[in-house]
Amino acid sequence: MHPATSVIAFTSLSGAGYGLLFLIGLGSLLQFSWADSRWVMGVGLFVALALVSIGLLASTQHLRRPERAWRALSQWRSSWLSREGVLALLTFVPAGLLFLTVPLLDGSGWFSLLCALLSLVGAAATVFATAMIYRSLKPIRQWHHPKVVPVYLLLGLGTGACLLTVVLSFHGGVSTMALVGAVVLLAAWAVKWLYWQEIDRDEASASMETATGLGAIGKVRLLEPPHTEENYLLSEMGFRIARKHASKLRHLALGLAAAAVVLLLLTAIVGSGWGAMLIGWAAALLSLGSAALERWLFFAEATHTVTLYYGKAA
């Protein structure tokens, strides 16, 4: 599939925003010490909502008619894309209320805790729906894979933890959050590595022979090409990346993620202050970079079975 910059920005930025929102909601419910800080809650919620908003706006740029994006919300009964949009809008309500009430209410009040709970659930549900948009597509074997959803959830949580580490750099609890971020990122990339190994082993599971059922006779080939010129199917769904380039990009993504984990561990050692903030920012940027690269590969390595119509393995 052709990697669209808008969708890559949407899934990586909004995933980090929802991960941050999830952790803030969890911290409020569990009454962590930093949840009592209006500064931490205000800045954290602002960053989370800003990233989610930027990501959602970026996603509309992939639509041919962005002004009609609202119509997709009506298909929530059957479409994961529609469910994602509905959940994203609904999550804005408790998260926005929680942000607005930070200067006014005690974080331990029932209204604040209710908003935190709804924000937490909404963030997790929205990222899950985003992953299911791809997981539900059977014609693309690299997306219809059981590890797609865990990778989306873990990467969102890991990048969110990196951002919260930066916010907490001048408040207690930064060491714990840095360690949490490191563990979650390691888990996310371990699952992603297993995913890559599995899709490589199952490469070209569909072919002209399996599609036509004529494999017992011999090699099947097309007599004539279906089109004489480039078209949408070839440019959008027939995009392919060479194996050697994919391997290099995979290792680069893993290298960025490993560097982010090391910096998070270093942040936990430093503790707090300007040094922790600078190291935390570097870790957050590296984690977002690795997530964006992972998303690019996620699209670039996907092959749709429609390419069989052009004589290509899927």
Solvent accessible surface area in square Angstrom, and as a share of the most:
residue,aa,sasa,rsa
1,M,24,0.10
2,H,84,0.37
3,P,11,0.07
4,A,16,0.13
5,T,112,0.65
6,S,20,0.13
7,V,18,0.10
8,I,18,0.09
9,A,29,0.22
10,F,14,0.06
11,T,4,0.02
12,S,9,0.06
13,L,45,0.22
14,S,5,0.03
15,G,8,0.08
16,A,0,0.00
17,G,0,0.00
18,Y,8,0.03
19,G,4,0.04
20,L,0,0.00
21,L,1,0.00
22,F,51,0.21
23,L,12,0.06
24,I,1,0.00
25,G,0,0.00
26,L,59,0.29
27,G,0,0.00
28,S,6,0.04
29,L,57,0.29
30,L,103,0.51
31,Q,88,0.39
32,F,79,0.33
33,S,78,0.50
34,W,10,0.04
35,A,8,0.06
36,D,100,0.52
37,S,22,0.14
38,R,139,0.51
39,W,143,0.50
40,V,1,0.01
41,M,10,0.04
42,G,16,0.16
43,V,50,0.28
44,G,0,0.00
45,L,0,0.00
46,F,124,0.52
47,V,39,0.22
48,A,0,0.00
49,L,28,0.14
50,A,34,0.26
51,L,25,0.13
52,V,2,0.01
53,S,39,0.25
54,I,93,0.47
55,G,0,0.00
56,L,35,0.18
57,L,121,0.60
58,A,20,0.16
59,S,28,0.18
60,T,36,0.21
61,Q,128,0.57
62,H,90,0.40
63,L,72,0.36
64,R,211,0.77
65,R,116,0.42
66,P,52,0.33
67,E,101,0.45
68,R,111,0.41
69,A,29,0.23
70,W,162,0.57
71,R,133,0.48
72,A,41,0.31
73,L,51,0.25
74,S,67,0.43
75,Q,100,0.44
76,W,121,0.42
77,R,172,0.63
78,S,92,0.59
79,S,31,0.20
80,W,69,0.24
81,L,93,0.46
82,S,1,0.01
83,R,66,0.24
84,E,10,0.04
85,G,17,0.17
86,V,43,0.25
87,L,50,0.25
88,A,2,0.01
89,L,97,0.48
90,L,107,0.53
91,T,6,0.04
92,F,59,0.24
93,V,90,0.52
94,P,12,0.07
95,A,0,0.00
96,G,20,0.19
97,L,70,0.35
98,L,5,0.02
99,F,67,0.28
100,L,115,0.57
101,T,17,0.10
102,V,17,0.10
103,P,85,0.53
104,L,140,0.70
105,L,75,0.38
106,D,91,0.47
107,G,28,0.27
108,S,51,0.33
109,G,30,0.29
110,W,192,0.67
111,F,62,0.26
112,S,5,0.03
113,L,50,0.25
114,L,78,0.39
115,C,4,0.02
116,A,0,0.00
117,L,78,0.39
118,L,88,0.44
119,S,0,0.00
120,L,23,0.12
121,V,82,0.47
122,G,10,0.09
123,A,1,0.01
124,A,38,0.30
125,A,31,0.24
126,T,2,0.01
127,V,13,0.08
128,F,81,0.34
129,A,0,0.00
130,T,9,0.06
131,A,0,0.00
132,M,34,0.15
133,I,31,0.16
134,Y,20,0.08
135,R,58,0.21
136,S,48,0.31
137,L,71,0.35
138,K,152,0.64
139,P,55,0.35
140,I,3,0.02
141,R,50,0.18
142,Q,7,0.03
143,W,9,0.03
144,H,68,0.30
145,H,17,0.08
146,P,88,0.55
147,K,44,0.19
148,V,4,0.02
149,V,19,0.11
150,P,49,0.31
151,V,4,0.02
152,Y,5,0.02
153,L,65,0.32
154,L,45,0.23
155,L,2,0.01
156,G,3,0.03
157,L,44,0.22
158,G,0,0.00
159,T,3,0.02
160,G,0,0.00
161,A,0,0.00
162,C,0,0.00
163,L,9,0.04
164,L,0,0.00
165,T,0,0.00
166,V,12,0.07
167,V,11,0.06
168,L,0,0.00
169,S,1,0.01
170,F,98,0.41
171,H,53,0.24
172,G,47,0.45
173,G,34,0.32
174,V,5,0.03
175,S,41,0.27
176,T,89,0.51
177,M,13,0.06
178,A,0,0.00
179,L,87,0.43
180,V,56,0.32
181,G,0,0.00
182,A,2,0.01
183,V,98,0.56
184,V,18,0.10
185,L,1,0.01
186,L,103,0.51
187,A,41,0.31
188,A,0,0.00
189,W,13,0.05
190,A,55,0.43
191,V,31,0.18
192,K,3,0.01
193,W,94,0.33
194,L,92,0.46
195,Y,4,0.02
196,W,1,0.00
197,Q,59,0.26
198,E,41,0.18
199,I,9,0.05
200,D,51,0.26
201,R,176,0.64
202,D,80,0.42
203,E,81,0.36
204,A,48,0.38
205,S,73,0.47
206,A,23,0.18
207,S,28,0.18
208,M,30,0.13
209,E,32,0.14
210,T,91,0.53
211,A,64,0.50
212,T,65,0.38
213,G,60,0.58
214,L,81,0.40
215,G,38,0.37
216,A,110,0.85
217,I,146,0.74
218,G,34,0.32
219,K,174,0.74
220,V,27,0.16
221,R,181,0.66
222,L,62,0.31
223,L,154,0.77
224,E,132,0.59
225,P,90,0.57
226,P,41,0.26
227,H,88,0.39
228,T,134,0.78
229,E,139,0.62
230,E,124,0.56
231,N,40,0.20
232,Y,126,0.48
233,L,56,0.28
234,L,41,0.20
235,S,50,0.33
236,E,31,0.14
237,M,41,0.18
238,G,7,0.07
239,F,60,0.25
240,R,113,0.41
241,I,34,0.17
242,A,49,0.38
243,R,152,0.55
244,K,130,0.55
245,H,86,0.38
246,A,7,0.06
247,S,46,0.29
248,K,136,0.58
249,L,44,0.22
250,R,24,0.09
251,H,110,0.49
252,L,94,0.47
253,A,0,0.00
254,L,44,0.22
255,G,39,0.37
256,L,46,0.23
257,A,4,0.03
258,A,54,0.42
259,A,38,0.30
260,A,0,0.00
261,V,11,0.06
262,V,94,0.54
263,L,39,0.19
264,L,0,0.00
265,L,75,0.37
266,L,76,0.38
267,T,0,0.00
268,A,17,0.13
269,I,140,0.71
270,V,68,0.39
271,G,19,0.18
272,S,63,0.41
273,G,22,0.21
274,W,170,0.60
275,G,36,0.34
276,A,0,0.00
277,M,35,0.16
278,L,115,0.57
279,I,34,0.17
280,G,0,0.00
281,W,112,0.39
282,A,39,0.30
283,A,0,0.00
284,A,0,0.00
285,L,114,0.56
286,L,48,0.24
287,S,1,0.01
288,L,30,0.15
289,G,30,0.29
290,S,0,0.00
291,A,4,0.03
292,A,33,0.26
293,L,29,0.15
294,E,1,0.00
295,R,5,0.02
296,W,76,0.27
297,L,0,0.00
298,F,4,0.02
299,F,12,0.05
300,A,1,0.00
301,E,24,0.11
302,A,0,0.00
303,T,7,0.04
304,H,34,0.15
305,T,52,0.30
306,V,40,0.23
307,T,2,0.01
308,L,17,0.09
309,Y,126,0.48
310,Y,33,0.13
311,G,44,0.43
312,K,77,0.33
313,A,45,0.35
314,A,4,0.03
